[in-house]
Amino acid sequence: MPAVYALGLGLAVLAFLGFLILQLRKKHLHILQEISSQKSLYEYSWAHLPTPSDPNSHLPVHYRLEGDSHKPLVILIHGLGANLNCWRRIFPLLKPHFQVLAFDLPGFGLTPDPNHYFAKSPDQLSPLIFELIESLKHKGPVHLIGNSMGGILSLSFMESYPNHVGKVFLINPALSRKLVRLRLYRWAFLAQPLSKILNRKMLGYLYSRTLSKPKDLELEVLNHLSRSYLQNPDGLRSFALYVKMIEEQGIPEVDYSKCLFLFSGGDKVITAPHRKRTEKFFPHAHTLFHPSGGHQLQEDEPEWLSEEIKKFILSS
């Protein structure tokens, strides 16, 4: 009889846990449905650009553009897993001095990446960035500000279009191949089941690791980020595939005297060994150091960062 009682108790516990998981799952889906049904506070403008693989097809690219068109144009390029919204705190600080453009890379934020074409190489993204600039009728050189993987893309664009780039300001650039400890692109096939497990709390924890002040992360920002990953296997698949871009990067042939690499002491991604490796392979770039900021310094110290950007880009 005790064995029967134990079996019955075990089944009861399993049934209760199953019911609890089901209720949590329903709550998670209800929150996600609420987020998806509302227009994001962070949706701005759209450009429909020809794709390099097929000029007859057009990719909708989500972007934000503010400031006087007669002032120098700076282009903000976000990193892996982020979107143009990571620049929201620095936009109003740069706008009085520049025309400011940020956009969602294909596969992140609100910009799609059909068949994950753009996740293969920075060489395929540079023409798209150029098409975006052309669509805005901008004349003259542009200045690039890249964070993390955005650093790879900035240097690649500078190499492809040297006559169109003035200066490049990189924030904790992901320029070390050794950053890739796990080849996530080999596990991209798990995106479907993982998209059902990932929830907003887990996503908030992962994103907050790129910040030195995670308590300042706004709920609306997290909701916007959730659109890309929760119940969205394509978003997770894009994230995994872009990792290969970091692992296979080379050293672009550009004028590094026009480049500044900024590193942060509180960065949990680009740690001291990666920083030293970057400085070794890019000895001609200017360098700057913030003692306490996180990986996304534009989130943590926007006032300090905007002043350094102005000093570097506007100097002769």
N, C-alpha and C positions, 0 to 999 in steps of 0.2 A: 504493500500500500504506500509506504513512503516514496517509492520510486514513481508511482502513479501521480502522487501529489506533486513531486518535484517536476515531473514532466508537464503537469497541468499548470503549475506556477510559471515554468519556463515559457510555455506557449502564451500564457497571459501577458508576461513581460514583453515578449516579442510582438504580440498584437498591439500592446500599448505603445511601444516604440514605433511600430509601423504607423499607427494612427498619428503620433506626434510628428513624425517626419512628413506625413501627408499634409498635416495642417500647416507646418512650416513651409512646405512646398507651395501650398495654395496661397499663403501670405506673400511669399516671394514673387509668385507669378502675378498676384494682384498688384503689388508695388510696381512690377515691371510694366504691366499693362497701363497703369496710371502714367508712368514716365513716357511710354511710347505714344500714348494718345494725346499728349500735350506738345505743342510746338516748343522747341527748345528756346530758352532765353538767349542762346548763343548761336542762333542762325542768322547769317548776314547776307552775303551776295553770292551769285553763281556765275561762273564762266563755263561755256561749253566749248571745249578745246579739242582740236583734231588729235588723235592718238598716233604716235610714231608707227605703230604696227599696221594701222589702217586709217589713212587720212580721210576716208569717207565716213568713218564713225567718230562720234564726239563723246568726250568724257565730261560729265558735270563736275566741276571743281569748286568746292566751297571756299570762299575767301572773305577776308575783312580788309577794307581799304579806308584809311582816314588820313586827313591832313591836306596841306596845300600842295597841289601838283607842281608848283614852281619851286618847291624845295627838294633837296636830295631825297631819293627814294631808298628806303631800307626795307629789305625783305627778311622776315622772320621765319626760320625753318625749324619746326619742332622735332623732337626726338622720337625714339621707338616707343610706341604705346600711348603717346600723348596726342594732342590735337591743337589747333590754333588757339584754343581757349587758354592754354598755358601761358600765353603772352598778355592776358587781359589786364594785369596790374601795371604793366610797363607801357601799354599803348598810350594812355593819356599823358604820360611823362615824356614820351618821344614825339608825340604829335605836334607840339609847338615848334619843333626844330626840323622835322622831317615829314615827308609823306610816308606813311607806314603801311606795309602790306604783310599780311599773314595768311596762310592757307592750310587746309587739311591735305596732307599727303595722301595719295591713293591708298585705300585700305584702312584709313584712320579717320576719326571724326565723322563728318558727313560725306566725304568724297569716297565713292566706291572704287574698287579695283577689279574689274571683270577678269575672271580667270587668273587673277594674281599676276598680271603681266609686269607691273611696275616693281614688284618685290624682288626682281631678279638681279638688278644691277643699277648703280647710280647713273650709268650711261643712258639708261632708258628714262630716267627722271629729268635729266638736264634739259632735253628738248621740250618737255612739258612745261617746266618752269619758264623757259624762254618764250613759249607760246602764251603763257599767262601774262608775262610782261608786255609782249606785243599787243595782246588784246586790250591792254589798258592805255595804249597809245603813248607809252612813256618814251621820252627821248633822253639820251645820255646814259652814263654809267649808273649802275645800281650798287648798293652796299649790302652785304649779306651778314646776317646774324643767325648763327646756327647753334642749337643746343643738342648735345649728345650725338645721336646719329645724324642730326641736322648738320653737324660739322663735316661729316663725310660728304654729304650732298652739296654743301657749300663749296668745298674744295674741288669737287668733281665739276660743278658748274663753272667755277673759275677757270679750270683747265680747259673746258670745252669752249667757253666764251670769254677769253681773256680781255678782249677789247670792250666788253660790256660790264666789267666789274671794277669798282673802285677799291674799296677795302673790305676785309672779312674779319668779323669779330666772333670768335667761337667760345661758347660757354660750356666748360667741361666736355670737350669733344671726345667722342668714342673712337679714337684713332689708334687703339691698340687691339690687334687681333686676339690677344690673350684674354680679352673680356669675355669671349665666348667659351664658357666652361661646359655648357650643355648645348648640343646641336639640336635646338628645338625644331628646326625645319625637318628633321628626320621623323619627328613625332607629330607632324601637322595633321596626320590622319585621325588623331585623337581629339581634334577640335570639337567634333559633334558631341561626344559624351561630356567633355570638359565644360562646354557651354551650358550644360544642364546642371552642373555642380556649382559653378562659380556664382557667387551672390554679391550683393552690393557691399557687405561688410568686408569680405575678402578682397574685393577690388579696391576699396578705400584703404585697406592696410597696405596693399602692394604699391599703390600710388603714393601714399604718405611716406614711404621709404625714400622717395626722391626729394623729400622736403626736410629742411631743418626745423620747420615750424608746422608740423602736421595738424595741430589743433586749429590752424587758420584755414584749413580746407573747407570751402563752403559746400553746403548740401546741393545747391543747384549745379555746381561744377561736377560733383560726383554723379548726379543724375544724368548730366550731359555725357559724361564718360561712359556711363552704364549702357547707353544706346549702342556703343560700339562692340560690347563684349557679352553682356548678359543675354542668354538665349540666342546668341549670334555666332555660330561657328565660323562664318567668313571672317569676322573680326579677329578671332583667335588664330585662325589660319594665317592671316596677313601678318600678325605679330610674329608668329613662328618663322615664316618664310623670310621676313626682313632680316632676321638674325644672320642669315648667310651673307648678307651684304657687309656686315661688320667683320665677319670671319675672313672674307675673301678680298678685302680692300687692299689697295696698294698705296704708294706715295705719289700723289699727283705732282706733275711738274708745273709749278706755279711760282710766282714771285712772293716768297714768304715774308719779305720785308713789308708787305701790305697786309699781313695777317697778325692778329693778336689772339693768343690762346689764354683764356681765363680759367683758373682752377679754384676749387673750393675745398677748404679744410674739412668740412663736414660732409663731403660727398661719400655716400656708401656704395656708389657704382664705380666711379673713376677714383679709385683709392691711390695712395702714394706710389705703389709699384707701377701702376698703369700711367700715372702722371710722369714718373721718371722715364719710363719707356717712351712716352710720347715726346718728351723734351729731347731724348737721345736721337730719335729719328727725324725730328723737325727742329733742328738747332737754330735755324735762321728766323723763326717766327718770334715776334714779341710775346712775352708772357706776363701774366698778372695773377695775383693770388689773393683770395678772400679767406680769412682765417676760419670762419664758422659756417658759411652758407652750405646748402645742400646741392644735390645734383641739378635741380632746376632753380638756379639762383634768381631767375626772373620772377619766381614765385616768392622767394624768401626775402630778397633785398632789392626790390625794384627801384627805389630811389637811388641807392648807391650805384647800382648797375647802370641806370640811365645816364648818370653823370660820367661814368667811365666810357660808355659808348659814345657820348657826345664829344668827349675829349679826344678819343682816338679817331673817329670818323671825320670830325670837322677840323682836325689839325692839318696843317699843310705838309 
